[in-house]
Amino acid sequence: MASAGDDISQVRKVFADFSSRFADGSPVPAALRPLLTEDFLFQDMDAAAFSAEVASDPNLVGGSFTDITPVGFEPAKSSVRVDFTHRDKNGVAFSRQQNVRVAKGAGGVWRLAGDAQAMEIGIHPLARTWGSGTCAGTGFDVIIKDHDVGNSSAVAGVVVTGPGVPPEGVKYVPAVRD
């Protein structure tokens, strides 16, 4: 525990270093790669795919990461899971990420490790009107994407259950793989 405070400040520094790459515009993906672990995996994207996607995200230009809160420590992996908020260049929050792992590697350097999800899974609330505006509907979209079938061969399926979902749940079964 003696080094916990220093480690947390180093974890926060990883996010400051990441946002600094976007201070004056979109960086090249290679500029982000040193901030990611070798085994990085975030919503089924490895380090190369993630770097390419976020380097082209205009919301990150001039933005920041705030409210970085440790939510779990994994001493065996020399890592911590954190929640944090993305803010745009005007300081407006546009997303909240949960359970993102930051790991200490060689030389005691902390790097982003992702969320370790072999599939992208998200639930998004909906509120819609149609026609003359007199009809309205609410609900949610369940989004499941398997961008890289090579890292999810052990996934037999995904079932989403809970209030507002049919009793048997919403099911996703991967396509048959050869």
N, C-alpha and C positions, 0 to 999 in steps of 0.2 A: 504493500500500500504506500510505501514511502515515495515511490516514483509515480504514483497514479496521477497526481496533479500535473506533473511535467508531461506525462503521456497524453493527458486530455488536452493540454495546450498544443502539443504536437499534432494531435488529431485535428484540432481546429485549424491549425496551420495548413494542413493538407487542403482543406476547403478554401482557405484564403489563397493558396498557391494556384489552385484550380481556377478560381474566379479571376485571378490576376492575368491568366492567359487570354481572357476575354475583355480586358480593360479597354483596349483601343480598337476592337473589331474581332472578327472570327479568326481563331488560330488555325493553323494547319493541324490535322489530326496527330501528326507525329509529335507536336509540342505537348500534347496531353498524355501521351503514352508513358513517360517516366513517372507520372503520378499514379499509375495503376499497377496492381500486382500482376505477376505472371499468370496466375489462375483466375484473373478477373472474370466475373460473369454477372451481368445485370440484365434482368428480363430477357434471358436467352441470348444476350449479345456478349461475345468475347471482347477483349480489350480493343482489338482493331475495329470491329463493327461499332462498338460504343463510341470510340473516339471519332470515327467518321460521322456518326449521327449527331453527336452533340456539338461538334465543331461547326456544323452548319445551322445550328439553332439560334436564330436572331434574338430570342428571349434571354440568352445568356450574356450577350454583349453588354458590358457595363453593369451587369447584375452582381448579385452576391448570394451567399449562403448564410443564413442566420438561424438562431434558435437551435444550434447544434447541441443535442442532448443525448448523452450516453443512456442506452436502455438495456444493455446487457454486455457482460464481459465474458470472453472465451479464453481463459488463460492458456489452455492447451494449444490454441492456435495463435497466441499472441495477438489477439484481435478484440475489438470492441464493436458492438452494433450501435448505431446512432440513428436518431430521427433528425430531420432538418427541414428548413423552409428555403425554397428558391425565391429570390426577389429580383424583379426586373431593374432596369437602370433608374427608375423613379422610386424604387423602394417598395413597390407594390408586390405583395406575395402572389405568386401564380401557381405554385404547387408545393405539396408537402410530401416528403419521402420518409418512409419508415423502414427500420431494420436494415439499413445499409451498413455493410461491414467495412471497417478500416483495419488493416493488418500491419503489424510491425515486421519488417523483413530484415534482410542482410544489413549490417551496420546500424541497426536500430532505427532505420528509416520507415516512417509510417506512409502507407499508400492506400488508395481506395481499392477495395476488393469486390464491390458490388453487392448484390443481394443473394447470390448463389441459386437463383431460380432458373431451372432448365426450360421454362416456358414463360411467356409473357402472359400474366393473368391480371385482369383488372375489372372492377365493377364501377360503372359510371351512372349516376342518377340522371333521369330524364324528366322534363316537363315540356309538354308540347300542346300547341293549339292548332286547329285546322279549320277549314271552311271560313265562315265569317267571324271566327274567333269565339264562337259560342260553344264549341266542343273542345274539351281539354282532356289530356291524358297524362298520367304520371307512371313511372316505372323505372327500370334500370336496364342497362345493357351489360351483358357479361361478355367480356372480350378475352378470348384465349387464342394465343398465336404460338406456333411452334416454329420459330425461325430456323433452328438448327436441329434437325431430327437426329443428328449424330450424337448429341449429348442428352437425349431424352428417351432412349430406347427402352429404359426400364419403366417408363410411365405407361400404365395400363389404361388410365383414364382420370378424369377430374369430375367431381360431383360438387355442385354448389347447393347448399341447403340454407334454410333460415326463413324468417318471416317474409311473406309475400311471394315465396317460391312454391311451386307444386310440391306435395308431400314427398315425391320420389326425387326431388331436386332437379336441377338443370345439369345435364350430363354432356361431357365431351369425351369422345373416344377417338384416339388417333387413327388415321388411315392405316390400313394394313401395309406393313413394311416388308419389303423383300429382303 
